[in-house]
Amino acid sequence: MSILAVCTLICLLAGTAALQAVIGAAGILFAAWRMPRRSGREEGRRRGPRG
C-alpha cells in the first residue's frame, strides 16, 4: 500500500505528463534489456572453419 501511496503522491505533485515520461522511459529500458545481445562470436562463426 505504501508504494501505491508514493506513486499517487508523485502523480499529483508532478502531473500526468511527468508520469507518462517515466513510464515511457521504463518501457524503453525494458525493451533494451529484453533485446537479444549480439556478440562477436556469431560473426566469427560465419567466416568458416579456419577464420
HUBELQUI-V195441 format. One record per backbone hydrogen bond with DSSP energy under -1.0 kcal/mol. CO is the residue of the C=O (numbers start at 0). NH is the residue of the N-H. If there is no record, write none. Layout:
# HUBELQUI-V195441
co=(CO/CO)
nh=(NH/NH)
This chain:
# HUBELQUI-V195441
co=(0/1/2/3/4/5/6/7/8/9/10/14/15/16/17/18/19/20/21/22/23/24/25/26/27/28/29/30/39/40)
nh=(4/5/6/7/8/9/10/11/12/13/14/18/19/20/21/22/23/24/25/26/27/28/29/30/31/32/33/34/43/44)
